[in-house]
Amino acid sequence: MTASFTGHSDPTVQPVPASVVQQVDAADATLQNPKRAVISLGSNLGNRLETLQGAIDALEDTPGVRIKAVSPVYETQPWGVEPGSQPAYFNAVVLLKTTLPPSSLLERAHAVEEAFHRVRDERWGARTLDVDIVAYADVVDDDPQLTLPHPRAHERAFVLAPWHDVEPEAQVPGRGTVADLLDAVTRESVTPRKDLELHLPE
């Protein structure tokens, strides 16, 4: 199901900085406290399902990252645009353990997006792939480069619903339980696609 890539567009061969590799190798060698992170994936251009699976495989191929769970797929209407102006999204959430710090995980997320030709021309524009860090351990940080938890995750059913599916007792740091937050938002236009499936990397 994984997308086929050639040359430098292959997301599994995006370069990881040597300094990051050294940090990861040191942490792995001493088994020092890998952190839990939650990643949201979305695609509304091209082969959406293959793109999401390719992103999952690319994240797993990152030194210091191990995918622990993959949510069901949801089909959702685009956020913040006129109805019908863009194709529907496929969305999913992955849970992972990582020895990367948040800044390096963000760099990797952006590299994976770029490998799938993500274009950032407009804020709510259609895109081949979105890779967002929703939460990292219990970190609460208002750094504009990477706000944790994601500043809008608590109000988005397309994040909360798949997250709840794979981690029913989860909490959004500083916001409350995913279950309670999900009860407070509308699930309109957020539809489970039980006919589709994403897989943990082998």
DRENNUVO-416248 format. One line per field, with one value per atom (N, C-alpha, C): residue number from 1; chain; x, y, z. Coordinates in steps of 0.2 Angstrom, whole numbers. Layout:
<atoms>
seq: NUM  ... $
mol: A  ... $
xx: X  ... $
yy: Y  ... $
zz: Z  ... $
</atoms>
This chain:
<atoms>
seq: 1  1  1  2  2  2  3  3  3  4  4  4  5  5  5  6  6  6  7  7  7  8  8  8  9  9  9  10  10  10  11  11  11  12  12  12  13  13  13  14  14  14  15  15  15  16  16  16  17  17  17  18  18  18  19  19  19  20  20  20  21  21  21  22  22  22  23  23  23  24  24  24  25  25  25  26  26  26  27  27  27  28  28  28  29  29  29  30  30  30  31  31  31  32  32  32  33  33  33  34  34  34  35  35  35  36  36  36  37  37  37  38  38  38  39  39  39  40  40  40  41  41  41  42  42  42  43  43  43  44  44  44  45  45  45  46  46  46  47  47  47  48  48  48  49  49  49  50  50  50  51  51  51  52  52  52  53  53  53  54  54  54  55  55  55  56  56  56  57  57  57  58  58  58  59  59  59  60  60  60  61  61  61  62  62  62  63  63  63  64  64  64  65  65  65  66  66  66  67  67  67  68  68  68  69  69  69  70  70  70  71  71  71  72  72  72  73  73  73  74  74  74  75  75  75  76  76  76  77  77  77  78  78  78  79  79  79  80  80  80  81  81  81  82  82  82  83  83  83  84  84  84  85  85  85  86  86  86  87  87  87  88  88  88  89  89  89  90  90  90  91  91  91  92  92  92  93  93  93  94  94  94  95  95  95  96  96  96  97  97  97  98  98  98  99  99  99  100  100  100  101  101  101  102  102  102  103  103  103  104  104  104  105  105  105  106  106  106  107  107  107  108  108  108  109  109  109  110  110  110  111  111  111  112  112  112  113  113  113  114  114  114  115  115  115  116  116  116  117  117  117  118  118  118  119  119  119  120  120  120  121  121  121  122  122  122  123  123  123  124  124  124  125  125  125  126  126  126  127  127  127  128  128  128  129  129  129  130  130  130  131  131  131  132  132  132  133  133  133  134  134  134  135  135  135  136  136  136  137  137  137  138  138  138  139  139  139  140  140  140  141  141  141  142  142  142  143  143  143  144  144  144  145  145  145  146  146  146  147  147  147  148  148  148  149  149  149  150  150  150  151  151  151  152  152  152  153  153  153  154  154  154  155  155  155  156  156  156  157  157  157  158  158  158  159  159  159  160  160  160  161  161  161  162  162  162  163  163  163  164  164  164  165  165  165  166  166  166  167  167  167  168  168  168  169  169  169  170  170  170  171  171  171  172  172  172  173  173  173  174  174  174  175  175  175  176  176  176  177  177  177  178  178  178  179  179  179  180  180  180  181  181  181  182  182  182  183  183  183  184  184  184  185  185  185  186  186  186  187  187  187  188  188  188  189  189  189  190  190  190  191  191  191  192  192  192  193  193  193  194  194  194  195  195  195  196  196  196  197  197  197  198  198  198  199  199  199  200  200  200  201  201  201  202  202  202 $
mol: A  A  A  A  A  A  A  A  A  A  A  A  A  A  A  A  A  A  A  A  A  A  A  A  A  A  A  A  A  A  A  A  A  A  A  A  A  A  A  A  A  A  A  A  A  A  A  A  A  A  A  A  A  A  A  A  A  A  A  A  A  A  A  A  A  A  A  A  A  A  A  A  A  A  A  A  A  A  A  A  A  A  A  A  A  A  A  A  A  A  A  A  A  A  A  A  A  A  A  A  A  A  A  A  A  A  A  A  A  A  A  A  A  A  A  A  A  A  A  A  A  A  A  A  A  A  A  A  A  A  A  A  A  A  A  A  A  A  A  A  A  A  A  A  A  A  A  A  A  A  A  A  A  A  A  A  A  A  A  A  A  A  A  A  A  A  A  A  A  A  A  A  A  A  A  A  A  A  A  A  A  A  A  A  A  A  A  A  A  A  A  A  A  A  A  A  A  A  A  A  A  A  A  A  A  A  A  A  A  A  A  A  A  A  A  A  A  A  A  A  A  A  A  A  A  A  A  A  A  A  A  A  A  A  A  A  A  A  A  A  A  A  A  A  A  A  A  A  A  A  A  A  A  A  A  A  A  A  A  A  A  A  A  A  A  A  A  A  A  A  A  A  A  A  A  A  A  A  A  A  A  A  A  A  A  A  A  A  A  A  A  A  A  A  A  A  A  A  A  A  A  A  A  A  A  A  A  A  A  A  A  A  A  A  A  A  A  A  A  A  A  A  A  A  A  A  A  A  A  A  A  A  A  A  A  A  A  A  A  A  A  A  A  A  A  A  A  A  A  A  A  A  A  A  A  A  A  A  A  A  A  A  A  A  A  A  A  A  A  A  A  A  A  A  A  A  A  A  A  A  A  A  A  A  A  A  A  A  A  A  A  A  A  A  A  A  A  A  A  A  A  A  A  A  A  A  A  A  A  A  A  A  A  A  A  A  A  A  A  A  A  A  A  A  A  A  A  A  A  A  A  A  A  A  A  A  A  A  A  A  A  A  A  A  A  A  A  A  A  A  A  A  A  A  A  A  A  A  A  A  A  A  A  A  A  A  A  A  A  A  A  A  A  A  A  A  A  A  A  A  A  A  A  A  A  A  A  A  A  A  A  A  A  A  A  A  A  A  A  A  A  A  A  A  A  A  A  A  A  A  A  A  A  A  A  A  A  A  A  A  A  A  A  A  A  A  A  A  A  A  A  A  A  A  A  A  A  A  A  A  A  A  A  A  A  A  A  A  A  A  A  A  A  A  A  A  A  A  A  A  A  A  A  A  A  A  A  A  A  A  A  A  A  A  A  A  A  A  A  A  A  A  A  A  A  A  A  A  A  A  A  A  A  A  A  A  A  A  A  A  A  A  A  A  A  A $
xx: 4  0  4  11  15  16  16  18  25  25  32  35  42  45  52  55  62  66  72  77  76  77  78  71  65  59  57  61  59  59  53  53  58  59  63  71  73  80  81  76  77  83  88  94  92  94  94  100  100  107  111  118  122  122  121  120  114  109  103  104  107  109  113  118  122  118  113  109  105  102  98  102  107  111  113  115  117  111  105  99  97  97  95  100  107  112  111  108  107  100  96  88  86  87  86  79  74  67  64  63  59  53  51  45  39  33  27  25  23  21  15  11  5  5  4  5  -2  -4  -10  -8  -11  -9  -16  -15  -20  -18  -23  -21  -28  -28  -34  -32  -26  -24  -21  -21  -18  -21  -17  -19  -19  -24  -24  -22  -24  -23  -15  -13  -6  -1  -3  1  1  -5  -4  0  -1  3  11  12  19  22  18  20  22  17  18  25  26  32  38  38  44  45  40  41  44  42  45  53  54  61  66  63  67  71  77  81  78  77  74  67  63  56  53  48  45  37  34  26  23  19  16  9  5  -2  -4  -8  -11  -19  -22  -29  -33  -39  -43  -43  -45  -45  -52  -52  -58  -58  -64  -65  -68  -65  -67  -67  -72  -72  -67  -64  -58  -60  -56  -57  -56  -60  -59  -60  -63  -64  -72  -74  -80  -82  -88  -90  -89  -86  -86  -80  -76  -71  -64  -64  -58  -61  -56  -58  -58  -62  -62  -55  -53  -47  -48  -43  -42  -38  -40  -36  -35  -29  -28  -23  -22  -18  -13  -7  -2  1  2  6  13  17  24  28  34  39  45  48  54  59  65  71  73  69  70  67  71  67  62  57  52  54  59  62  64  67  70  64  59  53  49  49  46  50  56  60  59  58  57  50  45  38  38  42  42  46  51  54  50  46  41  36  33  28  31  38  41  42  43  44  38  32  26  24  28  27  22  22  18  20  14  15  12  15  13  11  7  5  0  -5  -10  -12  -14  -15  -20  -26  -31  -31  -25  -25  -25  -27  -27  -20  -19  -12  -11  -6  -5  -4  -1  1  1  -2  -1  2  7  10  11  6  6  8  12  13  8  4  -2  0  4  6  13  17  23  24  24  24  18  20  15  18  21  24  19  19  15  19  19  24  21  22  19  24  29  34  30  31  27  30  36  39  35  34  30  27  20  16  14  15  12  8  2  0  -2  -4  -6  -12  -11  -16  -23  -25  -32  -34  -30  -31  -38  -38  -44  -51  -51  -57  -58  -54  -55  -57  -63  -65  -61  -58  -54  -47  -45  -40  -42  -47  -49  -52  -56  -60  -55  -50  -45  -41  -39  -35  -38  -45  -49  -49  -50  -50  -44  -38  -32  -30  -32  -30  -36  -41  -47  -46  -41  -40  -35  -33  -28  -31  -26  -27  -23  -26  -23  -20  -13  -10  -13  -16  -18  -25  -28  -35  -40  -38  -43  -42  -47  -47  -49  -47  -49  -56  -58  -66  -70  -69  -73  -72  -66  -66  -70  -69  -73  -81  -83  -90  -92  -88  -89  -89  -87  -86  -91  -93  -97  -93  -96  -93  -96  -99  -102  -97  -98  -93  -86  -86  -81  -83  -81  -85  -79  -80  -76  -76  -70  -70  -68  -73  -71  -69  -70  -68  -60  -57  -50  -46  -40  -35  -28  -25  -18  -15  -8  -5  1  3  9  15  20  26  28  30  33  40 $
yy: -6  0  6  5  11  14  21  24  23  23  22  28  29  35  33  38  37  43  42  48  51  58  61  63  61  62  56  51  46  48  48  51  47  40  36  38  42  44  51  55  62  62  67  67  69  66  68  71  77  80  75  76  71  72  78  80  76  76  72  65  62  55  53  58  56  56  61  61  55  53  47  41  40  34  34  40  40  38  41  39  32  29  22  18  19  15  14  20  20  19  18  17  23  29  34  37  35  38  41  36  39  42  47  51  49  49  48  54  53  59  57  61  60  64  61  65  64  69  70  70  66  65  67  71  72  73  71  72  73  78  79  80  78  78  71  69  63  57  52  45  46  48  50  45  39  33  31  31  29  34  40  46  45  44  43  37  31  25  27  30  32  37  41  45  41  37  32  28  26  22  26  32  37  39  40  41  36  30  24  23  25  24  30  34  39  37  38  36  39  34  37  37  35  35  28  26  20  21  19  19  14  16  11  10  14  13  18  15  19  19  24  25  22  22  21  27  27  32  36  42  46  51  52  56  63  68  75  80  85  91  96  99  104  109  111  116  123  128  135  137  133  135  134  137  136  129  126  119  118  112  110  113  118  121  117  112  107  100  95  88  87  81  79  76  77  74  67  63  57  59  58  59  53  53  48  51  47  49  43  44  39  41  36  36  34  37  35  36  32  34  36  41  44  47  46  50  56  58  65  70  76  82  84  88  91  95  99  103  98  93  88  84  82  79  83  90  94  95  95  95  89  83  77  77  80  80  85  90  95  91  87  84  78  75  70  74  79  83  85  88  90  84  78  73  71  73  71  78  82  88  93  94  98  105  109  116  121  126  130  137  138  144  148  144  148  144  147  144  138  139  133  130  130  127  120  117  110  107  101  99  91  89  82  79  82  79  85  83  87  82  84  80  85  85  89  86  89  86  89  84  86  87  82  82  79  81  78  77  71  69  74  77  82  89  90  97  102  107  113  119  121  126  131  137  142  145  141  143  144  149  150  145  143  138  131  129  123  124  125  126  119  117  111  112  108  104  108  105  109  114  120  125  124  120  119  112  108  101  99  103  102  103  107  109  105  101  97  90  88  81  77  79  75  73  77  74  70  73  70  63  62  56  50  51  45  44  49  49  45  46  43  35  34  27  23  26  22  23  28  29  33  29  31  35  34  37  43  45  50  57  61  68  73  79  84  88  89  93  100  101  108  109  104  105  100  94  89  83  78  72  72  68  68  66  62  60  66  70  75  81  82  87  85  78  76  76  75  76  84  88  95  98  94  97  93  96  92  87  82  77  77  82  83  83  80  79  76  72  68  61  57  51  45  40  35  31  29  25  18  14  7  3  5  1  2  7  8  7  5  3  5  8  9  4  3  -2  0  -3  -2  -4  -1  -3  -10  -14  -21  -20 $
zz: 0  0  0  1  2  -5  -5  -12  -14  -21  -24  -25  -24  -24  -28  -31  -34  -32  -32  -31  -24  -24  -18  -15  -19  -16  -11  -11  -6  1  5  11  16  15  19  19  14  14  15  18  19  25  24  28  35  40  47  49  52  54  58  57  61  68  71  78  81  77  79  80  75  75  81  82  88  95  95  101  102  96  96  98  95  96  103  106  113  118  116  120  119  113  112  116  116  119  126  129  137  139  134  135  139  138  142  140  143  144  137  132  126  128  124  125  121  123  119  116  109  105  101  100  96  89  84  77  73  70  66  59  55  48  44  38  34  27  22  15  11  7  2  -5  -7  -14  -16  -22  -24  -21  -21  -18  -10  -7  0  5  4  8  7  1  0  3  3  6  13  17  24  26  22  24  23  17  16  21  24  29  36  37  43  42  36  35  36  33  34  41  45  52  55  54  57  55  49  47  50  54  57  63  63  69  75  80  87  87  82  82  81  85  84  84  79  79  83  88  93  91  88  86  80  76  70  71  70  71  65  65  59  55  49  44  45  45  45  38  35  30  32  31  34  29  30  26  28  23  25  30  34  39  37  38  37  30  26  19  17  11  9  7  9  8  0  -1  -8  -12  -9  -13  -13  -9  -9  -8  -11  -9  -2  0  7  9  15  18  21  20  25  30  36  43  47  50  55  60  66  71  72  74  76  82  86  93  92  95  94  100  101  106  102  105  102  107  105  109  105  100  97  102  102  106  101  104  100  93  94  88  82  84  79  76  80  78  73  74  70  63  63  57  53  56  52  50  53  51  44  45  39  33  34  29  26  30  27  22  25  21  14  14  8  3  6  2  -2  1  -3  -6  -7  -11  -8  -2  2  0  -2  -3  2  4  9  7  1  -2  2  5  9  15  20  26  26  23  23  16  13  6  6  0  -1  0  2  3  2  -1  -2  5  10  17  22  28  34  39  42  48  54  59  64  71  75  81  86  88  92  100  102  109  109  114  116  123  126  133  136  142  145  144  139  138  136  139  138  136  130  128  123  123  119  114  113  107  101  97  91  85  86  81  82  88  89  96  96  102  104  110  112  118  119  113  107  102  96  98  96  99  97  92  90  90  92  92  97  102  107  104  98  95  89  87  80  81  79  79  75  69  65  68  73  77  83  87  93  92  87  86  84  80  79  85  88  94  99  100  105  104  97  95  97  97  99  106  109  116  120  122  125  131  135  141  141  135  134  136  137  139  135  133  130  135  136  142  142  148  150  147  144  141  144  146  148  144  146  142  135  131  124  123  128  128  129  134  136  130  128  122  116  115  109  110  116  117  116  117  117  109  105  98  93  87  83  79  77  73  66  65  58  53  47  42  44  49  51  51  46  45  45  49  49  43  40  34  36  38  40  34  28  22  21  24  23  29  28  34  33  38  38  43  41  45  49  54  57  53  52  48  51  46  48  50 $
</atoms>
